[in-house]
């Protein structure tokens, strides 16, 4: 069983920044990709950004140029840097990992991001 520990959510004013962190309980070599999803009230969960084991990334159109996904293999942590936040970014953000070979999906517990003045 893979556990994903998330941190970094909170309340921020429009135009502000936050950085989310996700630390998996397995080594980076075991992981095919990691991603951040989000789910706003009454909405479906949507992909925000993904990074694969060869550092290929992709983003939702709504966050391109504002959000950056990255990873630090030494710390075995994936980050989501979120800049120029707006109220539409308010949601619970979930870390996701896909494990190599099995391609099983694992999810974090979610962290709330609220953008409000």
N, C-alpha and C positions, 0 to 999 in steps of 0.2 A: 504494500500500500504506500503510495507516494503522498506526502503531505506538502502543502504549499502555504507558507506563512507570509501574509501580506501586511504591509504597513504604509502609512503616509497619507491616508485620506484626511479629510477635514473640511472646514468652512473657509472659503476664500472669496474675496470680492471680485466682481467682474474685472477682467484685465490682469488678474493675478496669476500666480504660478503655484504648482504643487508637483512633488515628485513621489510617485508610488514605487514601492519595492516589493519584490517577491522572491523568497528563498525556498527552493525545493529541498526535500529531504534526501534526494539522490544526487549523484555527481552529474556534472554537465555532460559527460560522455554517454550517459544513459538517456539523454533527452534529444528528441528529434526537433521539437520546436517549443517555444513558449510564447504566450500571447496574453493580451489584456482584452477582456470583453467588458461591456457595461450594460446595465439594465435600468432604465428609468421607470417610474411608476406607470403601470398600464401599457408598457411597451415590451417588445420582445428583446431578448438579449442579443446584442450585436457585437461583432468584432470591431475592436478599436485599432489594434496593431499586433503584428506577429513578427517574431524573429526566429529564424531557423538555426540549425547547428552550424551552418556555413555562413552565418551572419546576413543572410538574405532577409529583407524586411518588406512588409507591406502594411498599408494604412487605409483606414476608412477615409473616403473623400472629405468627410466633414472635419477631420482632424489634421489632414496633411498640412505641412508647414507650421503647425502649432505644437504638435506632439512628437516626441522622439522616443523610440524604444531602443534600449541598449542592454548589454549584459557585461558583467565583470566576472570572468571565469575564476579568478583568484578568490573572489568572495562568494562565488556560486550564487549570484544574485542577478535578477533582471529588473530593470528600472523602466518606468514610464515618466518621462519629463513632460509636463503639461504646462504650456505657456498660453497667454492670451485667452484665459478661460472665460467662458460666457455661460449664462444661466442654462443654456441648452446642453451643457456638459454635465449638469447635475444628474447623478445616477449612482448606483452601487457598482463598483468596479471589481471584476473578478479576474484573478490570475488563472491561467490555464496552461497545462503542460501535456504534450503528447510524447509518449515514451517510445524510444526506438524499438524496432522489430515488432513489438506487440501492437503499437499504435493505439494503446489505451489512453483515454483522456482522463485527466485529473483536474480538480477545481479547488481553488482556495475558498475561504469562507466569505469573502467579499469585504470591501471597505467603502464607506460612504464618502462621496465627494459632493459637496454642496457649494454652488456658486451663487452668491446672493449679496446684495448690498444691505 
